[in-house]
Amino acid sequence: MQLSKHLSRAEFERSDAATNYGINNSMNSGQLAKAMALAINCFEPIREHLGKPIRVNSGYRSPAVNKRIGGALTSQHSLGEAIDLDLHDRDLFEWIIDNVTFDQLIFEGGTEDSAAWFHISYREGRNRKQVLRMLKSAGKTVYLPYKRK
């Protein structure tokens, strides 16, 4: 089943933790509807802009998978509202800020010009357009407002 033209349900539900620990990581109908909205409104505009496939690092995480990997209790991944993409380029990140409707966009880790990955979420009708930079500081994860070039 396709969530959108270029994103399959299987890609979105794929989880090494689920596979390794035998955890069911299937979405229910409510989560599936949210994942489709995310795919159509966030993933597809980025994919169309790039003109090439995008690897999904993490999409849906069942509560059991989210707990196993140490995810936040309030993670939008568990709602089907968030996706982590194997994208790195700061210029692309800033294109997303200007051209994609989203709830939260995070430039995760990496360096000033190259993220380890991008996190993007979407909430139908309730998008904050929040842009953050995730860094590690003294062994802790911190989220700061993103500063453009």
N, CA, C and O atoms as a DFTB+ gen file, in Angstrom:
596 C
 N C O
     1  1       0.836      -1.187       0.000
     2  2       0.000       0.000       0.000
     3  2       0.880       1.248       0.000
     4  3       1.894       1.311       0.695
     5  1       0.480       2.221      -0.777
     6  2       1.198       3.493      -0.854
     7  2       0.536       4.525       0.069
     8  3      -0.688       4.645       0.101
     9  1       1.355       5.262       0.813
    10  2       0.862       6.404       1.588
    11  2       0.731       7.611       0.669
    12  3      -0.139       8.464       0.847
    13  1       1.619       7.659      -0.316
    14  2       1.623       8.723      -1.320
    15  2       2.333       8.166      -2.549
    16  3       2.726       6.999      -2.558
    17  1       2.498       8.965      -3.559
    18  2       3.104       8.511      -4.813
    19  2       4.462       7.832      -4.613
    20  3       4.745       6.816      -5.248
    21  1       5.306       8.389      -3.730
    22  2       6.674       7.890      -3.570
    23  2       6.987       7.284      -2.210
    24  3       8.149       6.988      -1.934
    25  1       5.997       7.091      -1.354
    26  2       6.260       6.551      -0.011
    27  2       5.278       5.421       0.288
    28  3       4.061       5.605       0.260
    29  1       5.835       4.258       0.572
    30  2       4.994       3.096       0.871
    31  2       4.778       2.961       2.379
    32  3       5.559       3.452       3.195
    33  1       3.707       2.289       2.704
    34  2       3.424       1.981       4.108
    35  2       4.556       1.136       4.697
    36  3       4.957       1.351       5.841
    37  1       5.068       0.184       3.928
    38  2       6.157      -0.678       4.408
    39  2       7.393       0.134       4.778
    40  3       8.021      -0.132       5.802
    41  1       7.749       1.122       3.957
    42  2       8.903       1.986       4.266
    43  2       8.667       2.753       5.562
    44  3       9.567       2.896       6.390
    45  1       7.436       3.245       5.722
    46  2       7.104       4.081       6.872
    47  2       7.060       3.273       8.169
    48  3       7.385       3.797       9.235
    49  1       6.660       2.001       8.088
    50  2       6.570       1.153       9.279
    51  2       7.855       0.362       9.552
    52  3       7.992      -0.251      10.611
    53  1       8.799       0.374       8.596
    54  2      10.041      -0.394       8.764
    55  2      10.788       0.063      10.014
    56  3      10.969       1.260      10.239
    57  1      11.219      -0.901      10.821
    58  2      11.946      -0.584      12.051
    59  2      12.889      -1.731      12.385
    60  3      12.455      -2.869      12.565
    61  1      14.178      -1.428      12.467
    62  2      15.145      -2.453      12.872
    63  2      14.848      -2.940      14.281
    64  3      14.956      -4.134      14.557
    65  1      14.475      -2.029      15.178
    66  2      14.169      -2.426      16.560
    67  2      12.984      -3.385      16.586
    68  3      13.012      -4.386      17.302
    69  1      11.945      -3.088      15.810
    70  2      10.778      -3.976      15.763
    71  2      11.183      -5.357      15.249
    72  3      10.776      -6.374      15.810
    73  1      11.981      -5.393      14.185
    74  2      12.431      -6.663      13.618
    75  2      13.305      -7.425      14.607
    76  3      13.101      -8.618      14.832
    77  1      14.275      -6.737      15.192
    78  2      15.225      -7.391      16.097
    79  2      14.586      -7.924      17.371
    80  3      15.034      -8.935      17.913
    81  1      13.536      -7.249      17.858
    82  2      12.916      -7.642      19.118
    83  2      11.527      -8.259      18.943
    84  3      10.828      -8.505      19.925
    85  1      11.133      -8.509      17.702
    86  2       9.847      -9.156      17.454
    87  2       8.653      -8.328      17.895
    88  3       7.675      -8.871      18.409
    89  1       8.727      -7.006      17.696
    90  2       7.654      -6.102      18.110
    91  2       6.795      -5.749      16.899
    92  3       7.315      -5.419      15.833
    93  1       5.484      -5.822      17.071
    94  2       4.564      -5.424      16.013
    95  2       4.662      -3.910      15.833
    96  3       4.513      -3.157      16.796
    97  1       4.907      -3.471      14.624
    98  2       5.031      -2.035      14.349
    99  2       4.062      -1.620      13.239
   100  3       4.428      -0.888      12.319
   101  1       2.820      -2.101      13.344
   102  2       1.792      -1.787      12.358
   103  2       0.896      -0.670      12.866
   104  3       0.530      -0.629      14.041
   105  1       0.550       0.236      11.956
   106  2      -0.335       1.355      12.306
   107  2      -1.791       0.926      12.292
   108  3      -2.186       0.029      11.546
   109  1      -2.593       1.594      13.145
   110  2      -4.039       1.421      13.086
   111  2      -4.596       2.432      12.073
   112  3      -3.830       3.203      11.495
   113  1      -5.884       2.439      11.857
   114  2      -6.466       3.296      10.823
   115  2      -6.270       4.786      11.105
   116  3      -6.067       5.566      10.175
   117  1      -6.330       5.188      12.369
   118  2      -6.104       6.601      12.707
   119  2      -4.673       7.033      12.431
   120  3      -4.439       8.111      11.884
   121  1      -3.722       6.198      12.805
   122  2      -2.310       6.490      12.548
   123  2      -2.031       6.477      11.047
   124  3      -1.257       7.291      10.543
   125  1      -2.663       5.557      10.347
   126  2      -2.495       5.464       8.904
   127  2      -2.972       6.742       8.215
   128  3      -2.312       7.232       7.298
   129  1      -4.095       7.278       8.639
   130  2      -4.614       8.526       8.057
   131  2      -3.644       9.675       8.302
   132  3      -3.429      10.500       7.415
   133  1      -3.057       9.738       9.491
   134  2      -2.083      10.798       9.803
   135  2      -0.811      10.624       8.979
   136  3      -0.231      11.603       8.508
   137  1      -0.381       9.375       8.808
   138  2       0.818       9.099       8.012
   139  2       0.597       9.502       6.552
   140  3       1.508      10.023       5.908
   141  1      -0.593       9.265       6.039
   142  2      -0.895       9.663       4.652
   143  2      -0.865      11.183       4.515
   144  3      -0.347      11.699       3.525
   145  1      -1.402      11.896       5.476
   146  2      -1.370      13.365       5.435
   147  2       0.074      13.868       5.477
   148  3       0.425      14.796       4.748
   149  1       0.906      13.272       6.315
   150  2       2.325      13.623       6.393
   151  2       3.017      13.349       5.060
   152  3       3.766      14.188       4.558
   153  1       2.764      12.181       4.494
   154  2       3.406      11.808       3.230
   155  2       3.028      12.763       2.105
   156  3       3.886      13.198       1.336
   157  1       1.749      13.084       2.012
   158  2       1.264      13.949       0.928
   159  2       1.731      15.389       1.104
   160  3       2.151      16.021       0.135
   161  1       1.665      15.918       2.328
   162  2       1.949      17.333       2.569
   163  2       3.408      17.666       2.833
   164  3       3.827      18.803       2.614
   165  1       4.197      16.693       3.304
   166  2       5.609      16.965       3.626
   167  2       6.568      16.171       2.740
   168  3       7.428      16.743       2.069
   169  1       6.410      14.854       2.748
   170  2       7.360      14.015       2.015
   171  2       7.324      14.295       0.508
   172  3       8.370      14.481      -0.115
   173  1       6.137      14.323      -0.068
   174  2       6.028      14.477      -1.526
   175  2       6.604      15.791      -2.054
   176  3       7.311      15.761      -3.061
   177  1       6.341      16.940      -1.429
   178  2       6.963      18.167      -1.958
   179  2       8.496      18.117      -1.937
   180  3       9.146      18.632      -2.846
   181  1       9.068      17.500      -0.906
   182  2      10.528      17.382      -0.821
   183  2      11.030      16.431      -1.906
   184  3      12.003      16.726      -2.600
   185  1      10.358      15.289      -2.045
   186  2      10.738      14.286      -3.058
   187  2      10.640      14.869      -4.473
   188  3      11.520      14.646      -5.304
   189  1       9.583      15.602      -4.733
   190  2       9.414      16.224      -6.049
   191  2      10.509      17.262      -6.302
   192  3      11.040      17.345      -7.410
   193  1      10.847      18.051      -5.286
   194  2      11.901      19.055      -5.417
   195  2      13.253      18.395      -5.708
   196  3      14.005      18.859      -6.565
   197  1      13.553      17.316      -4.992
   198  2      14.832      16.631      -5.189
   199  2      14.878      15.850      -6.495
   200  3      15.925      15.783      -7.140
   201  1      13.766      15.264      -6.887
   202  2      13.725      14.476      -8.110
   203  2      14.422      13.136      -8.001
   204  3      14.796      12.551      -9.017
   205  1      14.603      12.638      -6.785
   206  2      15.225      11.325      -6.586
   207  2      14.717      10.725      -5.276
   208  3      14.198      11.447      -4.425
   209  1      14.864       9.409      -5.107
   210  2      14.378       8.756      -3.882
   211  2      15.022       9.317      -2.612
   212  3      16.150       9.809      -2.625
   213  1      14.263       9.225      -1.517
   214  2      14.727       9.649      -0.193
   215  2      14.620       8.445       0.730
   216  3      13.569       7.808       0.796
   217  1      15.685       8.127       1.438
   218  2      15.657       7.022       2.405
   219  2      14.977       7.489       3.691
   220  3      15.276       8.564       4.210
   221  1      14.067       6.673       4.189
   222  2      13.396       6.936       5.462
   223  2      14.204       6.273       6.573
   224  3      14.366       5.053       6.580
   225  1      14.713       7.075       7.517
   226  2      15.438       6.525       8.659
   227  2      14.468       5.983       9.701
   228  3      14.698       4.925      10.286
   229  1      13.381       6.717       9.928
   230  2      12.391       6.318      10.919
   231  2      11.067       6.977      10.583
   232  3      11.003       8.186      10.356
   233  1      10.021       6.184      10.553
   234  2       8.677       6.705      10.355
   235  2       7.864       6.374      11.584
   236  3       8.117       6.889      12.673
   237  1       6.872       5.496      11.397
   238  2       6.027       5.102      12.513
   239  2       6.812       4.287      13.530
   240  3       7.627       3.436      13.174
   241  1       6.548       4.570      14.819
   242  2       7.096       3.775      15.923
   243  2       5.945       3.433      16.861
   244  3       5.353       4.320      17.476
   245  1       5.631       2.150      16.969
   246  2       4.618       1.752      17.948
   247  2       5.111       2.175      19.329
   248  3       6.312       2.371      19.512
   249  1       4.220       2.321      20.301
   250  2       4.681       2.677      21.650
   251  2       5.761       1.726      22.168
   252  3       6.687       2.165      22.849
   253  1       5.658       0.434      21.857
   254  2       6.665      -0.528      22.320
   255  2       8.014      -0.285      21.645
   256  3       9.055      -0.356      22.299
   257  1       8.004       0.000      20.345
   258  2       9.251       0.304      19.633
   259  2       9.828       1.614      20.160
   260  3      11.029       1.709      20.417
   261  1       8.982       2.613      20.319
   262  2       9.446       3.909      20.807
   263  2      10.103       3.774      22.184
   264  3      11.143       4.382      22.438
   265  1       9.504       2.986      23.060
   266  2      10.077       2.759      24.397
   267  2      11.407       2.029      24.282
   268  3      12.366       2.376      24.971
   269  1      11.475       1.019      23.416
   270  2      12.683       0.206      23.257
   271  2      13.871       1.048      22.799
   272  3      15.000       0.806      23.225
   273  1      13.628       2.035      21.936
   274  2      14.736       2.854      21.428
   275  2      14.993       4.095      22.273
   276  3      15.908       4.865      21.980
   277  1      14.194       4.296      23.320
   278  2      14.389       5.461      24.191
   279  2      13.806       6.739      23.618
   280  3      14.277       7.831      23.936
   281  1      12.786       6.619      22.776
   282  2      12.136       7.793      22.198
   283  2      11.335       8.569      23.244
   284  3      10.979       8.033      24.293
   285  1      11.059       9.828      22.943
   286  2      10.272      10.671      23.845
   287  2       8.869      10.106      24.008
   288  3       8.288       9.589      23.054
   289  1       8.331      10.204      25.208
   290  2       6.983       9.697      25.482
   291  2       5.928      10.365      24.606
   292  3       4.904       9.760      24.289
   293  1       6.180      11.607      24.219
   294  2       5.223      12.359      23.414
   295  2       5.599      12.375      21.923
   296  3       5.130      13.234      21.177
   297  1       6.427      11.443      21.498
   298  2       6.914      11.418      20.122
   299  2       5.776      11.371      19.108
   300  3       4.861      10.554      19.212
   301  1       5.854      12.262      18.131
   302  2       4.872      12.255      17.050
   303  2       5.045      11.037      16.139
   304  3       4.145      10.713      15.365
   305  1       6.183      10.369      16.224
   306  2       6.389       9.138      15.460
   307  2       5.330       8.097      15.845
   308  3       4.844       7.360      14.987
   309  1       4.975       8.036      17.130
   310  2       4.000       7.047      17.600
   311  2       2.568       7.370      17.178
   312  3       1.671       6.538      17.319
   313  1       2.361       8.557      16.670
   314  2       1.040       8.959      16.190
   315  2       0.920       8.822      14.670
   316  3      -0.166       8.968      14.108
   317  1       2.051       8.540      14.011
   318  2       2.072       8.509      12.550
   319  2       2.260       9.894      11.955
   320  3       2.044      10.092      10.759
   321  1       2.662      10.857      12.784
   322  2       2.774      12.252      12.356
   323  2       4.198      12.720      12.066
   324  3       4.394      13.882      11.711
   325  1       5.200      11.844      12.209
   326  2       6.592      12.291      12.044
   327  2       7.406      11.286      11.249
   328  3       7.129      10.086      11.232
   329  1       8.427      11.830      10.590
   330  2       9.332      11.009       9.789
   331  2      10.733      11.609       9.873
   332  3      10.897      12.829       9.843
   333  1      11.741      10.743       9.978
   334  2      13.143      11.156       9.926
   335  2      13.684      10.735       8.566
   336  3      13.564       9.577       8.166
   337  1      14.279      11.689       7.867
   338  2      14.736      11.450       6.503
   339  2      16.254      11.532       6.405
   340  3      16.887      12.349       7.073
   341  1      16.822      10.686       5.575
   342  2      18.260      10.651       5.341
   343  2      18.628      11.795       4.398
   344  3      19.032      11.589       3.253
   345  1      18.468      13.012       4.929
   346  2      18.791      14.242       4.213
   347  2      19.723      15.055       5.095
   348  3      19.645      14.981       6.322
   349  1      20.607      15.834       4.473
   350  2      21.679      16.455       5.243
   351  2      21.937      17.926       4.925
   352  3      22.405      18.665       5.791
   353  1      21.649      18.354       3.729
   354  2      22.066      19.653       3.207
   355  2      21.292      20.831       3.815
   356  3      20.061      20.862       3.784
   357  1      22.016      21.772       4.353
   358  2      21.395      22.938       4.991
   359  2      20.566      23.764       3.999
   360  3      19.509      24.280       4.362
   361  1      21.025      23.890       2.776
   362  2      20.255      24.647       1.780
   363  2      18.898      23.975       1.519
   364  3      17.884      24.657       1.372
   365  1      18.885      22.651       1.462
   366  2      17.624      21.922       1.304
   367  2      16.730      22.142       2.523
   368  3      15.526      22.349       2.376
   369  1      17.301      22.100       3.708
   370  2      16.541      22.332       4.938
   371  2      15.854      23.695       4.886
   372  3      14.686      23.824       5.252
   373  1      16.581      24.701       4.433
   374  2      16.010      26.049       4.358
   375  2      14.976      26.153       3.235
   376  3      14.038      26.944       3.331
   377  1      15.140      25.362       2.175
   378  2      14.103      25.296       1.145
   379  2      12.808      24.738       1.750
   380  3      11.718      25.238       1.470
   381  1      12.939      23.708       2.572
   382  2      11.768      23.107       3.226
   383  2      11.058      24.143       4.098
   384  3       9.831      24.233       4.079
   385  1      11.820      24.919       4.856
   386  2      11.225      25.968       5.707
   387  2      10.317      26.863       4.870
   388  3       9.205      27.194       5.280
   389  1      10.799      27.247       3.704
   390  2      10.084      28.214       2.864
   391  2       8.979      27.617       1.989
   392  3       8.101      28.346       1.527
   393  1       9.010      26.301       1.755
   394  2       8.137      25.725       0.728
   395  2       7.239      24.569       1.152
   396  3       6.439      24.093       0.348
   397  1       7.350      24.111       2.383
   398  2       6.583      22.954       2.831
   399  2       5.785      23.330       4.077
   400  3       6.287      24.026       4.959
   401  1       4.544      22.864       4.141
   402  2       3.735      23.043       5.343
   403  2       4.087      21.921       6.312
   404  3       4.019      20.747       5.947
   405  1       4.463      22.264       7.541
   406  2       4.857      21.263       8.534
   407  2       4.509      21.753       9.925
   408  3       4.235      22.934      10.138
   409  1       4.525      20.818      10.871
   410  2       4.344      21.166      12.276
   411  2       5.703      21.487      12.884
   412  3       5.907      22.552      13.466
   413  1       6.619      20.549      12.737
   414  2       7.950      20.708      13.324
   415  2       8.993      20.211      12.330
   416  3       8.819      19.169      11.698
   417  1      10.067      20.962      12.202
   418  2      11.183      20.603      11.334
   419  2      12.449      20.742      12.171
   420  3      12.705      21.799      12.748
   421  1      13.242      19.667      12.238
   422  2      14.437      19.689      13.098
   423  2      15.667      19.284      12.287
   424  3      15.681      18.240      11.635
   425  1      16.696      20.127      12.339
   426  2      18.018      19.869      11.766
   427  2      18.773      19.092      12.848
   428  3      19.303      19.685      13.787
   429  1      18.819      17.772      12.712
   430  2      19.305      16.908      13.792
   431  2      20.802      16.613      13.680
   432  3      21.271      16.114      12.658
   433  1      21.545      16.930      14.748
   434  2      22.957      16.590      14.849
   435  2      23.799      17.125      13.713
   436  3      23.472      18.144      13.105
   437  1      24.890      16.427      13.431
   438  2      25.772      16.801      12.331
   439  2      26.574      18.058      12.612
   440  3      26.957      18.340      13.748
   441  1      26.817      18.809      11.535
   442  2      27.590      20.046      11.619
   443  2      26.679      21.218      11.259
   444  3      25.486      21.027      11.022
   445  1      27.228      22.409      11.219
   446  2      26.435      23.591      10.864
   447  2      25.833      23.494       9.460
   448  3      24.741      24.005       9.214
   449  1      26.548      22.837       8.541
   450  2      26.090      22.768       7.152
   451  2      25.521      21.420       6.729
   452  3      24.919      21.308       5.661
   453  1      25.707      20.398       7.558
   454  2      25.271      19.057       7.185
   455  2      24.671      18.326       8.382
   456  3      25.390      17.937       9.302
   457  1      23.358      18.143       8.369
   458  2      22.672      17.447       9.462
   459  2      22.956      15.948       9.400
   460  3      23.326      15.421       8.350
   461  1      22.784      15.282      10.508
   462  2      22.822      13.821      10.510
   463  2      21.559      13.301       9.814
   464  3      21.607      12.291       9.113
   465  1      20.431      13.993      10.010
   466  2      19.164      13.709       9.343
   467  2      18.199      14.850       9.600
   468  3      18.450      15.707      10.448
   469  1      17.092      14.863       8.865
   470  2      16.022      15.845       9.069
   471  2      14.823      15.121       9.693
   472  3      14.457      14.024       9.272
   473  1      14.235      15.743      10.684
   474  2      12.968      15.279      11.271
   475  2      11.895      16.259      10.817
   476  3      12.084      17.474      10.887
   477  1      10.761      15.723      10.348
   478  2       9.652      16.578       9.949
   479  2       8.351      15.947      10.418
   480  3       8.161      14.734      10.325
   481  1       7.456      16.792      10.925
   482  2       6.149      16.291      11.366
   483  2       5.049      17.163      10.784
   484  3       5.270      18.286      10.333
   485  1       3.848      16.586      10.818
   486  2       2.677      17.266      10.251
   487  2       1.452      16.898      11.077
   488  3       1.207      15.725      11.357
   489  1       0.686      17.914      11.463
   490  2      -0.576      17.707      12.194
   491  2      -1.669      18.448      11.436
   492  3      -1.655      19.676      11.358
   493  1      -2.593      17.715      10.892
   494  2      -3.663      18.293      10.081
   495  2      -4.352      19.437      10.836
   496  3      -4.954      19.233      11.890
   497  1      -4.247      20.645      10.267
   498  2      -4.930      21.811      10.830
   499  2      -4.306      22.415      12.073
   500  3      -4.837      23.387      12.610
   501  1      -3.191      21.867      12.547
   502  2      -2.573      22.377      13.787
   503  2      -1.052      22.452      13.664
   504  3      -0.333      22.028      14.569
   505  1      -0.573      22.980      12.571
   506  2       0.874      23.035      12.334
   507  2       1.482      24.305      12.910
   508  3       1.064      25.417      12.589
   509  1       2.477      24.111      13.768
   510  2       3.139      25.229      14.456
   511  2       4.215      25.906      13.604
   512  3       4.610      27.037      13.888
   513  1       4.690      25.219      12.561
   514  2       5.804      25.722      11.731
   515  2       7.033      26.013      12.622
   516  3       7.723      27.017      12.447
   517  1       7.280      25.103      13.577
   518  2       8.397      25.230      14.513
   519  2       9.666      24.653      13.880
   520  3       9.655      23.533      13.370
   521  1      10.751      25.417      13.914
   522  2      12.015      24.986      13.318
   523  2      13.082      24.980      14.413
   524  3      13.319      25.989      15.077
   525  1      13.726      23.811      14.587
   526  2      14.688      23.626      15.669
   527  2      16.001      23.040      15.153
   528  3      16.085      22.509      14.046
   529  1      17.011      23.157      15.995
   530  2      18.333      22.545      15.775
   531  2      18.590      21.642      16.959
   532  3      18.583      22.111      18.098
   533  1      18.820      20.349      16.724
   534  2      19.125      19.411      17.798
   535  2      20.629      19.218      17.884
   536  3      21.295      18.936      16.887
   537  1      21.151      19.376      19.093
   538  2      22.581      19.203      19.354
   539  2      22.774      18.351      20.593
   540  3      21.867      18.212      21.414
   541  1      23.953      17.786      20.721
   542  2      24.342      17.093      21.948
   543  2      25.234      18.050      22.730
   544  3      26.175      18.625      22.184
   545  1      24.928      18.212      24.009
   546  2      25.710      19.088      24.876
   547  2      25.901      18.400      26.220
   548  3      24.929      18.105      26.916
   549  1      27.142      18.148      26.580
   550  2      27.473      17.463      27.828
   551  2      26.708      16.143      27.941
   552  3      26.205      15.794      29.009
   553  1      26.627      15.409      26.813
   554  2      25.972      14.115      26.810
   555  2      24.454      14.160      26.782
   556  3      23.807      13.113      26.806
   557  1      23.874      15.356      26.731
   558  2      22.422      15.487      26.694
   559  2      21.974      16.050      25.350
   560  3      22.708      16.792      24.697
   561  1      20.775      15.692      24.954
   562  2      20.189      16.225      23.736
   563  2      19.495      17.535      24.056
   564  3      18.681      17.610      24.977
   565  1      19.823      18.569      23.288
   566  2      19.177      19.866      23.476
   567  2      18.583      20.333      22.147
   568  3      19.123      20.071      21.073
   569  1      17.455      21.034      22.257
   570  2      16.774      21.589      21.093
   571  2      16.790      23.098      21.206
   572  3      16.313      23.665      22.190
   573  1      17.336      23.739      20.200
   574  2      17.440      25.195      20.176
   575  2      16.704      25.743      18.961
   576  3      16.519      25.019      17.983
   577  1      16.282      26.997      18.998
   578  2      15.696      27.589      17.789
   579  2      16.718      27.521      16.653
   580  3      17.905      27.764      16.869
   581  1      16.270      27.198      15.475
   582  2      17.146      27.121      14.305
   583  2      17.480      28.535      13.843
   584  3      16.607      29.400      13.781
   585  1      18.752      28.762      13.521
   586  2      19.182      30.054      12.991
   587  2      19.571      29.869      11.535
   588  3      20.422      29.046      11.198
   589  1      18.923      30.657      10.674
   590  2      19.224      30.587       9.245
   591  2      20.602      31.151       8.967
   592  3      21.170      31.891       9.769
   593  1      21.126      30.778       7.801
   594  2      22.430      31.285       7.345
   595  2      22.417      32.792       7.284
   596  3      23.422      33.404       6.923
